[in-house]
Amino acid sequence: MEIQITLPADKKNTQKWNKYNLAKTNEKRMFYELLDELCKLIPEPRKRNGRPPIPTRDMVFMTALKLYNNFSSRKIWSDLKFAERSGYIQKAPHFNRLSDFLNSEGTYDLLQKLLTLTAMPLKNLENHYSIDASGFGGYQNERWMNVKYHNRGTFSKFLKGHIAIGTKTNVICSCEVTSAAVADVTAAPLILENLSKNFQPKEVSGDKAYSAHRILQIIEKMDAEPFVPFRITTNPSKKSPEVWIRLFKYFKENEEEFNQHYHKRSNVETTFYMVKSRLGEFLRSKRHTSQKNELMMKFICHNICCLIQEVYENEIHVNFKNQLQAFINLDRKDFSVKANCEK
């Protein structure tokens, strides 16, 4: 069965600078508003005896505000007082409480669900998705590209963010944070599974690392077309699955047409650049659990910024309550988090 693709007509891509300027000049105000709406979806656990805990929604709001401003917990305290006066949080706690929240094991699952919710308002704008991974670490004297290709001995100081993004808006739709030693192809099945639950991809692109039989079969089961290039030394065999042989033939015989779809993958590199340049390439946390949660929160902040841009560019309406209802197999109880956040 041949792949039938209809190529779009050439169209000059021009930036609407007036809308871009509006998005950027109103970004911080709207970041507060959208983040507040998102946090209101988080139900609080039942009250117990003793000192009342800091509300989980307040902890998420304050942690996101800290990472959006790329400040330390001490430097962000005056912003927390402003949020308190504005009614976004009940009370600004001691700055160490932010570290306690990031160091909680239960925080990761909560943030992962919130990440999906921040991407869902843009699902109607996307049909082509791309997957890739990049490193983030707390070792500020060594950059990820140098560690990856030259000094692999410092791998233990880095984490890897595996993401699937919409190539039009650069929004992160699915994410897993692992140690740097985890291969891209190892994390890909879980990324694709999470992507297929809440989005309807028609095309999925990735680099040569994702040309494994299993990955292409998973993409095919999602009713999507994979666009993954092959190494020069690659040759099909009798044991190769049908989807792998079909894509290999299409890749060899229609290289120019293939590349027009595959090179949308460049947008995932752009997404990593956006996150690292805006929110910082390095992680301030020192513990592994805290670093995982910090990186996931960075991705949530990035998604909110993407939402703000599309509010002006495409006039979308963001309503997280409606998206929560559409969140497949989601139980509000899953939003609970056990964090050591005592006042």
Secondary structure as UniProt FT lines:
FT   HELIX           17..25
FT   HELIX           27..39
FT   TURN            40..41
FT   HELIX           56..69
FT   TURN            73..76
FT   HELIX           77..85
FT   TURN            86..87
FT   HELIX           96..102
FT   TURN            105..106
FT   HELIX           107..119
FT   HELIX           120..125
FT   STRAND          128..137
FT   TURN            140..141
FT   HELIX           144..149
FT   HELIX           152..157
FT   STRAND          158..166
FT   TURN            167..169
FT   STRAND          172..179
FT   TURN            180..181
FT   HELIX           184..198
FT   STRAND          203..205
FT   HELIX           208..210
FT   HELIX           213..221
FT   TURN            222..223
FT   STRAND          225..227
FT   TURN            232..233
FT   TURN            238..239
FT   HELIX           242..253
FT   HELIX           255..262
FT   HELIX           263..265
FT   HELIX           266..279
FT   HELIX           288..313
FT   HELIX           320..326
FT   TURN            328..329
FT   HELIX           332..335
//
